[in-house]
Amino acid sequence: MTNHVIRPATEQEIPAIGALVSHAFDDLAANHYLVPVPAEREKVMAGFFTIESETAHKQGRIDVIDHEDGGYAAVAVWFDRESDLPEIPGYLDRLGAITGEHFERFGALGELFDKNHPHEEHWHLAFLAVRPSEQGHGLGGALMDHMHRELDARGVPAYLEATNENNVRLYRRHGYEPMDPCEIYLPDGTAFYRMWRTAS
């Protein structure tokens, strides 16, 4: 397997990371629900992923694999949920400014995730994004394994919400198992799949 160089992101890189996540996730059903207007979707979602990644940078970590063109090949955005996440001043105002007429849909997403988030201490893999041209080359797995080694050494579990059944199979290969209940649904019926990884 290729030895992928993984490094922590800097604060200055967060907007570009948000843009990469938005681009990589553009085909996801959840993004189509959140921003049903195709011409607006990638920009709005980039703003959303940016403010979420800002929080992760403060309480969590963002790991990246650089691309030879100077951008990013892949990124993993983690939240440290071994303690409570702090309130982010002005978060809703910023989210409203970014999402505009789509704000209520993002509220439904946040409510769904908050209601179904596990209470045990863990790390939350919020976004695992690979540039479309680089998918299938093991980059996402390398980013997960990098973090899992650290979590396993400390006996800390991990959690994520998979976006489709193909991703469920990927995460199973890296030690995640479906939770009960597994499927949670946005108002339009789009499913997320709750998965938990016990430290090994």
URSUL-V308288 format. One record per helix or strand of 2 or more residues. SS is the DSSP state (H for helix, E for strand). FROM is the first residue (numbers start at 1). TO is the last residue. If there is no record, write none. Layout:
# URSUL-V308288
SS:FROM:TO + SS:FROM:TO
This chain:
# URSUL-V308288
E:7:8 + H:11:24 + H:29:34 + H:38:58 + E:60:66 + E:72:80 + H:91:116 + E:123:130 + H:132:134 + H:139:154 + E:158:162 + H:165:173 + E:177:185 + E:191:197
